[in-house]
Amino acid sequence: MADSYYNKEFIIVDRLSYRDIPLLGQLQEIERGDVVVFAPGVSDTRKYFIKRIIGLPGEELKISDGDVFIKRKWETFFEKLNEAQYLSGENLGNTTLRGDKKEVVYQIPENRYFVMGDNRNHSTDSRSCFQSCSIRTEYIKPSEILWKVFIDLWYFSFSSMSFENSDLGIETKPKFFASPAEISY
């Protein structure tokens, strides 16, 4: 999810909002733009993934010429997603299926979600079935979503007492209450 989230960053997750709590129900709906942690069950070495919700149940998602388009359940046309608020310049307009810019359309089933990483050029996500389409489908179930990212507290290096990620040679920045989830068309 780089440039939004980096390895070894400290994050605080919300474990309750998406859960069905007796007498209260689900406190919050899963929305487009939410950054979630989930377990797709594809690997023993990569148990958890952190990705952004892009497509909602019953929608159609189209990737065309590097951009992402959504056709909501009640609409008859696709609208281009404005992803500038969370994609870097390198990734904006460069969403492809394994490097191929051909058009591909996904029909998201009811009760399933389509997720993608913010580092689109190097992300294992719904486009690749999280490693292999022979193991699972492109879509994640609500029961696979464990947590919503609530606060990103940056990467902090105790050895240099700085917010510089020494592995990447970059300074990280805080994202309180997750990265921007507001999606505008």
N, C-alpha and C positions, 0 to 999 in steps of 0.2 A: 504493500500500500504506500510505499514511498512515492511521492513527496508529502503525503499526508501523515503517515505513521512509519516509524523506523523500528528495526530490531532493537531490542533492549530498552525501549522507552517504557516509562511507567504509566500505566493507564488504570483508571478506576472504572469499573463496569457496573451497570445497573442490572441486577439479577431478578428483579421483581416485575417490572412494568409489562413484560410480555407474557408473564405466567398467568394462568387461570387460577385466581385466588378464591377460595370458597366464600360465598356471600358477597364478594366484591366483583367477581369476574375479572376480565383482563383490564388492567389499569390504563394501558396505552396500546393503540393499534400500531402495527409495523407499517412504517411509511417509507415512501421513496426518499432516498437520501440518508436514511439511518445507517450508521456504521455498526455492524454487528459482529459478534464472535460466535462461530458455530463449529460443529463437528460433523463433517460430511462422511466420515468413516472410510476414507480411501487409503490411509497409510498409518502404520504404527509410529512412524517417525514424525509425521506432521498431523497431529491429532486435531489441532484447532486452526481455524482460518479466520482472518479479519478482513471483511469485505464490505462494500456499500450496496444497499438495496437499490436496484435500478428498475426492475420490472415487478409489477404487482399481479396477484392472481387474476386470471381471465383477460389480461392485456396481451397485445402483440408488441413485440420489440423487434425493431429492424436496425441492423447495422449496415450502413451504406456510405461509401466514399469516406470512411473514417469517422463518421458521426453516428450518434445513437438517436433513434426516433421511437416514440411510443404512440400506440393507438389504444386509448382507454376503452374499456368495455362498452361504453355508451357512445363512442365516437365512430365516425366513418372514415377518418383521415389520420395520418401520422403527423405528430408534431415533434420537431427537433428538440432534444433536451439541451438546455444551457448548462454545460458542465464546467464553465470557466472558473467557478468559485472553488472547485476542489481538484481540478486536473492541472498539472503543470503545463507549461508551453510545449514541452516535448510530447506530452500525451494528448493534449487537446487536439481533436480532429484526426487522431491517429488510432482510433479503435478499429481493430481488424480481427479477423478470425485466422489465427496462426500466420499472420503477416499478409494474408490475402485481402485486398480491399473490395472483393466482390460483395454484392448484396446478399445478406442472409436474414431470414425472418424466423423468429421464435414465437410460437403460440404457447403462452404460459398457462399451464393448467390451473384450475381452481385449487385453492389451498396450497399453492406453491409460489416461490419467489425466484427471481433471476438476480444474481449478484455479480458485481465486477470489482476488481481492485482499482485503485486510483492510479497505479503504475501500470497502465494498460499494456505497454509494450513488453512487460515482464511479469504478467500476472497469471496465476493458475486460478481460474474462476469458472463461472457458469459456461463460458464459451468453450472451455476444454473439459467440462465435466469434472473439474478439480483434479485432473491428471489423466483420466482414461474413461472414455464413454463406454467401455466394455464393463466397467465396474458399477457405474451409476448413471443417472440422467443429469441433465444440465441444471435442474431445478432443485431448490432446497425446500424442505418441509418446515413448517413452523416449529415442530418438535425438535428439529436439529439446531435451531437458533437458541443459544444458551444465554447470551448477554448482549446488551446494547452498550456501546462505548459511551461513557458519561463524561469523563474528564481525562484529558491527555496531559500528564504532568511533565512531559519532555523526557529526554534522555539526560541523565545527570552523571557526569564522571566524577567519582569521588577522588580519584587519583590526581586530576588536574583542577578539581573544584570548579568545574565549568559545565556549561550545557552543550559542550562540543562532543559529538559522537566521534570518538577517535578511530573507529573502524571505517567510517565513511569520510572523515575529515570535514564534517559540516557542523554548523551550529543549528540546533533544533529550536523550535519555537513552541510556546504553549498553545493549546487549543482547549480552552475551558468549555465544558458542556459539549464536547465532540467537535468535529469539524463541521463546516456549514452543511446543513441538511436541507435548506430551503431550495427547492427546485423551481426555476422559472422557465417558461416555454417561450 
